[in-house]
């Protein structure tokens, strides 16, 4: 008996719920832009496809630079009024928005399943982390804002598609609490409908939010360099992040630019294999399409056999497939580690990188298959990639130095501590790294030379958004560090220095 969509999860049903919830944000099957204080039917419609089965979901209206400039000017005017709004009123409006977002949590999560392919459990976690995280800031914001003021202009947010709620919406709501109007660019690859519904609920609560869609090349000049912009928050790849950083060079504008790095686990003088196995299984969530995923394992030669005895069964146990496919109407949604990659184009690119590495000499230790995974009969599977493991990728391979952003792991064998560190630092900086080592003191000494902002000893590290700061080393991060108090400091002005890795810290205006 074949699989079927779980009742009520067909895209037509989900879109109908979204339109009924926030009708002001839709014109039929086309998304409007939230600009100049309201939802406007402006822009050129362009179809958006789901990675689940390559079907068209909606039309995304892409605005041009002129429309973006008008939106920024309007947001700047709204910013001046919002910055003068008492904190108690700002908190009340943010809490009202959180309550509405929580009331529609299941709709937002289901939209994420269809738009970016997240399994249900992970989609719910994305929404919940956003809401729970911002509620923590609501409780802390009076203390965090003591002696601080909003920025002179709105915050411009350009984020990737993988965490629309827990990264983008979370950041916006904290920026709003701090007294800034916010502008967000809809990611081109996914999350547009979820973000549209979320911003409609935020707008109804009286929050000064702008949401617009368009090509990065055309809008970047406006959303990054417009003189009205008070700060730029960017999350994405190094190529686009580098362009944003270059555009900011002569502006002295506040910025937080998060870019990818090749996060690595180092295995050295280690024996606690069962505990490591649990960490590595969880690491495959969402097909490693996140900035803190670990796709590289650097293993001491004497431990390779023990490592593979633990690791290969973990890879074989990973579950992936259609995130909404069930055998019978009453069955729960499948508990998958991941669904598709964000697009068929990304999946094809990743497969080419694997083939390139193998042709160059990498040893394919494991290549999973799509056969046997839960899919609907006749379903388009072009965006799905099964787990793959390569040993010793060649130095010229793209997988040797760059993050794959997919379920492809590479293993490098080393003999000395110097080799271990060199291979773990292969990408000129990373956001996180971890060392598996029985001796904590030995691991601590090695960690000093790792080019990662957060280093875990016998545990993975994550982004974090509360008590702990987040940033990067090398080319993985530019500008102000964020997280907890620093997230508020990054978007406000005050008497203390701003914490970050600015090229010329001495010349950056004190806050």
JOBELCOR-V131592 format. One record per helix or strand. SS is the DSSP state (alpha for helix, beta for strand). FROM is the first residue (numbers start at 1). TO is the last residue. Records with the same first field share a line. If there is no record, write none. Layout:
SS = FROM-TO ; FROM-TO
This chain:
beta = 4-5 ; 26-27 ; 30-31 ; 33-35 ; 38-40 ; 44-49 ; 56-62 ; 149-150 ; 155-158 ; 182-185 ; 209-213 ; 231-236 ; 254-259 ; 264-267 ; 296-300 ; 320-321 ; 325-326 ; 338-338 ; 363-367 ; 374-374 ; 388-391 ; 408-414 ; 430-436 ; 452-457 ; 470-470 ; 477-480 ; 482-482 ; 492-493 ; 500-500
alpha = 11-21 ; 23-25 ; 65-83 ; 87-103 ; 105-116 ; 120-144 ; 164-177 ; 192-204 ; 216-225 ; 238-248 ; 273-282 ; 285-288 ; 301-316 ; 344-359 ; 398-401 ; 417-424 ; 440-447 ; 474-476 ; 485-490 ; 505-507
